[in-house]
Amino acid sequence: MDTSKTTLKLLGVMSQEYETCCQRGDKENADGLYHSILNIIKNELREFASEPHFIIYLMNEAECGHDIRSVPARYLLNYYHQEGLLKWSPKN
C-alpha cells in the first residue's frame, strides 16, 4: 500500500472501533466505519479485485456464518460488484 503512517494509524483505530461496534451489535456505526475505511483505501482495493484467490477468500468468508468475518467480506464483495469490478453477487 502506498499510504502514509498517519493514514495507517487512522485505519487501525477505525478498524478497532469497527470491531467494537460489531461486538456490541451497533450495526449502523459499524457500517459507517466500514464504508469510510473502504473510501480511504479504494485505490488499493481496485488492485485486489483482479486477484482470484482474494475473491475466493472473500466468498468463503462471506458465507462462514460469523458476523465479525462475514459482514466485512460481504461489504467488500458488494463494493466490488457496485463498482463493476465483479460480476458475482453475494447472497444477502
C-alpha positions in Angstrom: 0.0 0.0 0.0 1.2 3.5 -0.8 -0.2 5.0 2.4 1.3 7.3 5.0 1.9 6.3 8.6 -0.8 8.7 9.8 -3.3 7.1 7.4 -2.3 3.7 8.6 -2.8 4.7 12.2 -6.2 6.1 11.4 -7.2 2.9 9.6 -6.0 0.9 12.6 -8.1 2.9 15.0 -11.1 2.8 12.7 -10.8 -1.0 12.3 -10.7 -1.4 16.1 -13.7 0.8 16.5 -15.5 -1.2 13.8 -14.8 -4.4 15.6 -16.0 -2.9 18.9 -19.2 -1.8 17.2 -19.8 -5.3 15.8 -19.3 -6.8 19.2 -21.9 -4.6 20.8 -24.3 -5.0 17.9 -24.1 -1.4 16.7 -24.5 -2.2 13.0 -25.2 1.4 12.0 -21.9 2.8 13.2 -20.1 -0.4 12.1 -21.5 0.1 8.6 -20.4 3.8 8.5 -16.9 3.0 9.7 -16.5 0.2 7.2 -17.6 2.4 4.3 -15.2 5.1 5.5 -12.4 2.6 5.5 -13.3 1.5 2.0 -13.3 5.1 0.8 -9.7 5.6 2.2 -8.3 2.5 0.6 -10.4 2.4 -2.6 -7.4 2.7 -4.9 -5.6 -0.3 -3.3 -8.9 -2.3 -3.3 -9.2 -2.0 -7.1 -5.9 -3.8 -7.5 -7.1 -6.8 -5.5 -10.4 -7.1 -7.5 -8.5 -9.0 -10.2 -6.9 -11.5 -7.8 -9.0 -14.7 -8.0 -7.5 -16.1 -4.7 -8.5 -13.0 -2.9 -12.1 -13.1 -4.3 -12.5 -16.8 -3.4 -11.3 -16.0 0.1 -13.9 -13.2 0.4 -16.6 -15.5 -0.9 -15.7 -18.1 1.7 -15.6 -15.5 4.5 -18.9 -14.0 3.4 -20.6 -17.4 3.9 -18.8 -18.5 7.1 -21.6 -17.6 9.4 -19.6 -15.4 11.8 -20.7 -11.8 11.6 -17.3 -10.3 12.6 -15.8 -12.1 9.5 -18.7 -12.4 7.1 -20.1 -8.9 7.2 -16.9 -7.1 6.1 -16.4 -9.7 3.4 -20.0 -9.2 2.1 -19.5 -5.4 2.2 -16.3 -5.7 0.2 -17.8 -8.1 -2.4 -20.8 -5.7 -2.7 -18.4 -2.8 -3.2 -16.6 -4.7 -6.0 -20.0 -5.5 -7.5 -21.3 -2.0 -7.3 -18.0 -0.6 -8.9 -18.4 -3.0 -11.8 -15.2 -4.9 -10.8 -17.0 -8.2 -10.0 -19.9 -9.9 -11.7 -20.6 -12.4 -8.9 -23.2 -11.1 -6.5 -23.0 -12.3 -2.8 -26.1 -13.8 -1.1 -27.9 -11.3 1.2 
